[in-house]
Amino acid sequence: MKKIVLENLLIKKILDNSVRIVKQQYMLTTKSRPSQKKTAIIHPESATITK
């Protein structure tokens, strides 16, 4: 059981980091590529689903 919990925490941590990276990329590329907006919205949702 502990192993599963640790794996879930690790997955959540990775997702949180990827969300942060996506947000940073989104902030940098908003003016040049508005299509990035979609990925910035999708990632936080998927992260909250897998908590």
Secondary structure, DSSP 8 states (H G I E B T S, - for coil): -HHHHHHHHHHHHHHHHHHHHHHHHHHHHTTT-TTHHHHHHHHHHHHHHT-
